[in-house]
């Protein structure tokens, strides 16, 4: 059987089990764009037909220049890597009151420096003392711990660590003060040649 040169040049076939595949002839010059293919009356162009090019097949369905107009070549969108989400910084807490301003400010004033009493409303012991320095107004506040025991104000405290607090026999908060001028209850002062129990003197 004779095959004409034209038919042999027009279509080449190769056999793959289960499918018939057409390949474009090697001497067929593809169109630069679909406008050229349409002007030549060749559009649409199926796979295997002369002039088919993958770049003219927009949707990759095997038929080039089958829809729309223009060149028929749509370049793939450039790859843009996903941007990491911006790091979220923890929201700083709203500025609040300082520790000094949140401390309870005693409302009840007093005048007997370092006198101890039991608060009638709470049942807790309080002392008439300062809430700041210098102290011009005294308030009923929490006393210092008093590990020094009970002593008579003005009596010596030899061998006791300086500034250890104690209680006087007439219910004042006292401490072991250095030798010299010692403050006593009732706004009295005395001079002592040695450390003695006296009222706290800032």
C-alpha positions in Angstrom: 0.0 0.0 0.0 1.3 3.4 -1.0 1.1 6.4 1.4 1.4 9.7 -0.2 4.0 12.1 0.9 1.4 14.7 1.9 -0.6 12.4 4.2 2.6 11.1 5.8 3.8 14.6 6.4 0.4 15.8 7.7 -0.1 13.4 10.6 2.3 11.0 12.3 0.7 8.3 14.5 2.3 6.2 17.2 0.7 3.4 19.0 0.4 3.3 22.8 -1.6 0.5 24.3 -5.1 1.8 25.0 -4.7 5.2 23.3 -4.1 6.8 20.0 -1.7 9.7 20.2 -1.3 12.2 17.4 2.0 14.2 17.2 2.5 17.4 15.3 4.8 17.0 12.3 8.2 18.3 12.8 8.1 20.6 9.8 4.9 22.4 11.0 5.8 25.9 12.2 3.7 26.7 15.3 1.8 30.0 15.3 3.2 32.7 17.5 -0.2 33.6 18.8 -3.9 32.7 18.4 -4.5 35.8 16.3 -2.2 34.3 13.6 -3.9 30.9 13.9 -7.4 32.5 13.5 -6.1 34.6 10.5 -4.9 31.4 8.9 -8.3 29.8 9.6 -6.6 27.1 11.6 -8.2 27.8 15.0 -9.2 25.9 17.0 -6.2 23.6 16.9 -6.4 20.2 18.6 -3.4 18.2 19.9 -1.7 16.5 16.9 -2.9 19.0 14.4 -0.3 21.2 12.6 0.3 24.4 14.5 -0.8 23.1 17.9 1.3 24.5 20.8 0.9 24.1 24.5 1.5 27.8 24.9 -1.6 28.5 22.8 -3.7 26.1 24.8 -4.9 28.4 27.7 -6.8 25.9 29.7 -4.7 22.8 28.8 -7.7 20.9 27.4 -5.8 19.8 24.3 -7.5 22.4 22.1 -5.5 25.6 21.4 -7.1 29.0 20.5 -10.6 27.6 21.3 -11.9 30.6 23.3 -11.5 34.3 23.6 -9.1 36.4 21.5 -5.6 37.7 21.7 -2.4 35.7 21.7 -3.8 32.7 23.5 -0.8 32.6 25.7 -1.4 33.3 29.4 1.8 33.1 31.4 1.5 31.4 34.7 1.1 33.7 37.7 4.4 34.2 39.5 4.8 32.2 42.6 4.4 34.3 45.7 5.3 32.6 48.9 2.9 33.0 51.8 3.9 35.8 54.0 4.2 34.9 57.7 1.7 36.5 59.9 3.2 39.4 61.7 4.3 38.5 65.2 1.8 39.6 67.7 3.2 41.3 70.7 1.4 40.8 74.0 -0.7 43.8 74.9 0.9 45.5 77.8 -1.4 45.8 80.8 -2.9 49.2 81.4 -0.9 51.2 83.8 -2.4 50.7 87.2 -2.0 52.4 90.6 1.4 51.8 92.2 1.8 49.7 95.2 2.1 52.7 97.4 -1.2 54.2 96.2 -3.0 50.9 96.6 -2.0 50.5 100.2 -4.9 51.2 102.6 -4.5 54.7 103.9 -5.7 54.8 107.5 -8.6 57.2 108.0 -8.4 57.6 111.7 -5.7 59.9 113.1 -4.1 59.7 116.6 -1.8 61.8 118.7 -0.1 59.4 121.3 3.1 58.4 119.5 3.7 54.6 119.5 0.7 53.8 121.7 -0.8 50.3 121.1 -4.5 49.6 121.0 -7.0 47.0 119.8 -9.1 48.2 116.9 -12.8 47.9 118.0 -14.0 47.2 114.5 -11.5 44.5 113.5 -10.1 43.2 116.8 -6.6 43.7 115.5 -3.8 45.4 117.3 -2.7 48.8 115.9 -0.1 51.4 116.8 -0.3 55.2 116.6 2.5 56.0 114.1 3.5 57.5 110.7 2.6 56.4 107.2 5.4 58.5 105.7 8.5 60.5 106.7 8.6 63.1 108.0 5.5 62.4 110.0 3.4 65.4 110.9 0.1 63.5 111.3 -0.2 60.1 113.0 -2.6 57.3 112.1 -3.6 54.0 113.6 -1.5 51.5 111.6 -0.2 48.0 111.8 2.6 47.6 114.4 6.0 46.1 113.7 6.5 42.5 115.0 7.6 42.7 118.6 10.0 39.7 119.3 11.8 41.6 122.1 9.3 40.8 124.9 7.8 43.3 127.4 10.0 46.0 129.1 9.7 49.2 131.0 10.4 52.2 128.6 13.7 53.8 129.5 15.2 50.6 131.0 18.6 49.3 129.6 18.7 46.7 126.8 22.3 45.5 127.0 23.2 42.6 124.7 20.1 43.1 122.6 20.4 43.6 118.9 19.8 47.3 118.1 16.3 48.3 116.8 14.6 45.1 117.9 10.9 46.0 118.7 9.2 45.1 122.0 6.2 46.1 124.0 6.3 48.4 127.1 4.5 47.5 130.3 2.1 50.4 129.6 1.3 49.3 126.0 3.7 51.3 123.8 5.7 49.9 120.9 9.4 50.3 121.9 12.7 49.3 120.5 16.3 48.9 121.7 17.7 52.4 120.9 21.3 53.4 120.8 22.9 55.2 123.8 22.2 58.8 123.9 18.9 60.7 123.8 16.0 58.2 124.2 12.3 59.1 123.6 9.8 58.0 126.2 6.0 57.9 126.3 4.2 61.2 126.9 6.7 63.0 124.6 9.5 62.8 127.3 13.2 62.4 126.6 16.0 61.0 128.7 19.7 60.6 128.2 21.2 57.1 128.6 24.8 56.1 128.6 23.9 52.7 127.2 21.3 51.3 124.8 17.8 51.4 126.3 14.2 50.6 125.5 12.6 53.7 124.0 9.9 54.8 121.5 10.7 54.5 117.8 12.5 57.7 116.7 12.8 58.0 113.0 
